[in-house]
């Protein structure tokens, strides 16, 4: 585990680079994390996906897969790849303050 200063907060990250505690997340943290991976600005559609993923994580206990996001999150797979290029499930989990999805390599 490592700690980093993100949006003025000391946040712990796991060995894979994802936030260790999703309750430390807020929208300012999301903006900074997104910017780190080249997603700037976060649009209304980004926030829709982020909010779905956080709610789904709270309910299911695991970050949603690409398939789950596209089937239940209100966006198509094609849209997800436009919003979060090259690995959308992993990137949206990162920006959302969640752990890496179980199905991701």
N, C-alpha and C positions, 0 to 999 in steps of 0.2 A: 504494500500500500504506500502511496505517496500523497502528499498534500500539495495543493497548488492554490494560489490566490486567483480567484475568478470573481469578477464583478464586486470586488471589495470584500469577499468572504474567503476564509480558509476552508477549502473543500478537499475531502479525501477521495482519492481515485484508486480503483483496484489495479491489479497487475496488467490488465488488458486495456487500461486507460479510460474506463467508464466510471461514473460516479459510484461510490460505495454506498451512499445513503440517499435515495431519491427524495427524501423529505427536505434535504438541504437546497433543493432546486427552487429557483424562481424565474420569472421571465427575463430578468437582467442576466442571469446565469445562462439561460438559453441563447440569448442574443450573442453573448461572448463566445460560447461554445460553437455556435453556428458560424460565426465569423472566422474562428480558428480553422474550420474545414472548408472555407470558401463559399459559404452560403450567407449572402448579405444583399439586401435586407430580408428579414423574415416577413413573408406576405400573409394575408388573411388565410390563404389555403395552407401554408406551412403551419400556422397556429391551429387550424382545424385538425390536421394530422397529429400534431404534438399533443393536443388536448385529448384526442381519442386514445392515443398510445398511453398517456399517463392514467387515464381512467381505466383502460383495459388492464394495465399493469396492476393497479390497485385492486381490481376485481379478480384477476387470474393469477397474480403472483409471478408473472413472467412477461418480458417484453414481447409484444405481438410480432408474429412473422409477417413477411411481405404479403403472403396470401391472406392472412387475417385482416391486415390493414386494408387491402384492396377490396375484400368482400364486405367488411363491416364498417370501415372508416370513412366511407363516402368519397373515395378517390379511386381512380383506376390505377392499374399497375403502371401504365404509360405516364400518367400524371406524377406518380411517386418518383419515377426515374427522372422526371424533369425537375421536381422539387428537391430531391436528394440524390443527385447523380452518383453512379458507380457504387452501389451498395446501399439502397435506400433504407432497408430495415435496420441495418447497423447504424447508419448515420442518424436516422430519426430517433433511435434509442439513445444515442450519444447526446444529441441536442436536448432530448426530453429528460435527461438526468437518470435514465434507466440503465440497468445492467445489459450487457450484450445479449441479444436474443439467443435462446438455446439452439435454434436451428442454424445459426450462422457459423461459418468456419472462422 
